[in-house]
Amino acid sequence: GRPVTAFPSVASPLESSGGLASVSDLLFAPSDLVVRPIVGNKKIERLPAPTLDTSRLPFEPLDAAAVEALSEPDLERHLARIHLPLSDKTPIPDKLAVLVYIETLSATPALADVLTNSQLGVMLVRILRGTKSDALRAKAALVLGTLARNASFVSPDLQQTGAMVALVAAVRDRDVKVRRRAIAALGELMFYVASQEDHAVVADIDSVEALPLADADEGWALPASVFQVLVRALRKEEDEVVCHYAAQTIDNLASQHNDKWAPLRSAETVQALVSVVAQSQTEPLRGTAASAASRVARAHPPLAAQGVERHGA
């Protein structure tokens, strides 16, 4: 399994000081090893609870408990009914309703496993890559991220559909809501990969066409572009919510004692995080960026001195 991301938070230096701490105080403060959720993290963004309009669903909706109780043949038929309106020329409001329905099921771990590794997971990636609707892309990314957060297993086959590539592209989208949902989903998926004891590797690839076909013995590959887009999201001109999702992702990845996140162990990463701490007036964001910078620097200590020296802290 992988580490649970929904642990309760603990007090940070910011929360106990009552004011803006210095960069050096934040960077070198002892930090806990709590891994916090990315999707659904209320310190980053408070999203309204999903509202399901059942009148727009072309099938009878079931609650999570009822779906879990279905026999395997009945479950397959129910998933097929969910999939059908997403794959044809259904009006966008109706497709959104179907995605909301999937979202209501995805918080249940057993169902998250089933949904993620079914054709619905593939369909979410196709929607993210192919639709022109900002609302539909944003909702598809949100559902994909929620599934990635709650699933105990995500098949590498999902990578063959271009999941990582699609999310990286969406993080660069012109629409801020799409960027927010995409970087949160990307973060959850990256953390899933980094926390697995498998053959996941860092790959110098930026397109799904460059990926070898997965088999039972192969794991996920992390394209170089996923690390690049995280660091770029820390820029001052980026939306602060997008920036916070990126910082939380780096913070979570740096809790893992392996080389799957090695490209982030760089002066560029630490400098970008310390810049967020120095420039932002948003306390939760500063705290997350400081924690991430500290963890990255601990993984490669010379980076700590470089980051502090650059910013005069």
Protein Blocks (a to p, Z undefined) as FASTA:
>chain_A
ZZdfkbccdddfklmnopacdfklmmmgccdfbdcdfehpakloccddddddfklpcbdc
ddfklmmmpcfklmmmmmmmmmmmmmmccdfklmmmmmmmmmmmmmpmklmmmmmmmmkl
mmmmmmmmmpmbfklmmmmmmmmmmmmmmpcbdcfklmmnommmmmmmmmmpmblklmmm
mmmmmmmmmmmmmmpccfbdcdddfbfklpccddfkbccdddfklmmmmmmmmpmkbcfk
lmmmmmmmmmmmmmpccfklmmmmcfklmmmmmmmmmmpccfklmmmmmmmmmmmmmmmm
mlmmmmmmmnoZZ
